[in-house]
Amino acid sequence: MQEETARSAIDTFISAFNASDDSYVTALLSQALTSDVVFWGPLGRIEGIAAVERFVLDIRRHPAGTGTMVRCSAVDMPDEWARYQWVFTTPDGGPRLAGTDVVHLRRGLIDQVIVFAGEIEPSAS
């Protein structure tokens, strides 16, 4: 049950990147995130839904065109932490970025997001 709740929050969060119109982004994020969410992204730490909304809107306005964000793995959830993999692809064979997010859930909503963008290189050992 807890994993299903996490999967729902994660998928709602991802759907904000793919909303048919910018006006839907806030409502989708409000269904997935706590108001005091802490987001550790590629550009540093931000707090609150409004800050995450600005990040999502910036991604939606990618110079190569509006891209698509998809969860491309199952949700792995030990206790209140969950992780999943995602892929962001821009139209017409444009840039593609993959990564892993680790999220913490509180009362069924995401209150922390840690974004690991890009692939991890194998160790040189």
Secondary structure, DSSP 8 states (H G I E B T S, - for coil): -HHHHHHHHHHHHHHHHT-SSGGGHHHHHHHHEEEEEEEEETTEEEESHHHHHHHHHHHHT-TT---EEEE-S--B-STTEEEEEEEEE-TTT--EEEEEEEEEEETTEEEEEEEEES-------
